[in-house]
Amino acid sequence: MKDHTILVVDDNRTNLQIIRDVLEPHYTLQLAISGEMALKFIARKKPDLILLDLMMPGMNGKECFQEIRRDPDNSRIPVIFLTASQDEDVEVECLNLGASDFITKPIVPEILERRIAKTLELEDLQKNLQGKIIEKTQEIEVLALQAIRAIVQTIEAKDELTQGHSVRVAGYSRAIAAELGFNEKMIGQVYQTALLHDVGKIGIPDSILKKKGRLTPEEYDQIKQHTTIGANILASISTIAYLEDGARYHHERYDGNGYPQRLKGDDIPIIGRIIAVADVYDALVSRRHYKEVMDDASARHELLFGAGTQFDPYLVRIFIKLLDSGAIEKIKHETELRP
C-alpha cells in the first residue's frame, strides 16, 4: 500500500515522465504541468509532499510556493524545489522561502528517491511527535479541567443557594450556541466555558459571597475581581478556545457599563455575551441571600428590558425563544434530577 501522495509540478512532460517512472512504484502521484493546475490539485486533496519546478512559464515555482503557503492549512506540506540552475544563491533563496530541500536537474533517480524518502521520514517523525505532544497536553488539560470543576463544585457546596447554578448556566449557554448555529465542537466548548465561568469566586471571601443584603461599594469592588481571577486561572488551558474570555467577560454590559474592561457591543467576545444572558436569568429565577425567587414571566420582562443595554439584544431574542418553547424549563428540570 502506498502511504504517501506526492504532487509533482513541472512544465516539462519529459521530466514528469522520468519522475513518474522513479516514484510511481512507491508513492501515489499527482502530476501537474503548471502552478495553476497544482493549486487546483491541492484544493481538492492535500499531498504529503510537493516537488515543484522553479522555472515555469506563467506562475513560476516561487509564486506557486507563495500561493500554497498563503493558506495556513498548507503551511506544513514539505516542498522540494526542482531546478536546472547551479547558482548557490538560488538554492539559498529557495531554502529561505521555506522549502524543505532543493534538487538540481538533470534528475538522478537515486538522489531523488533518497531525498524524498528522508523528507517524508522526517515529516512523519514530526507529525508523530506533534501528535504525542497534543495527546499529552490534552491529558494534562483534562485533568486540569476536572480539578477546576471540582473547585466549582466546592464553591457552590459552600452555599446551598448557588448549588447547580454553573451547570444550569452551562446548559442554557449551550442551547443559545446551538441556536446560533455553532458546530458541535464549539457548542461543547461553550458548555465547558460556562460551567467554569464563576471559578474566580474561589478568591472571594465567603463573608462577601454569602452576605445577606446589599454589598458595600468596597465589597462590590472585591467581588468584581472574580472575573479577572477566573480568567487568570483558566488562561493556561488552550484546547478550549473560550475559557479565559468566558470567565473574564461575562459581566460586561452591551452598553459599555459592565466590568472588568467596560467593553461595549460586539467588542465583548460572543462567549461573554452568551453567558451574561444565561447567568442573569438563572440568578433572577433562583433564591439568593439578597433576593427572593422571581417567576419566569418577571424574569422574561427583565431580560427584554435589558436588551440593548445590559445584554446583546439578538441573544435575548434567542433566549426568549428558548424560554417560550419550553427548552429552558427542560434544561432546568434535567439539572435538578442530577445527583
Helices and strands as residue ranges (DSSP letters): E 5-9, H 13-23, E 28-32, H 35-44, E 49-53, H 61-70, G 72-74, E 79-83, H 88-97, E 101-104, H 109-157, G 160-162, H 165-179, H 184-195, G 199-203, H 206-209, H 217-224, H 226-234, H 243-249, G 265-267, H 270-284, H 296-306, H 313-325, H 327-337
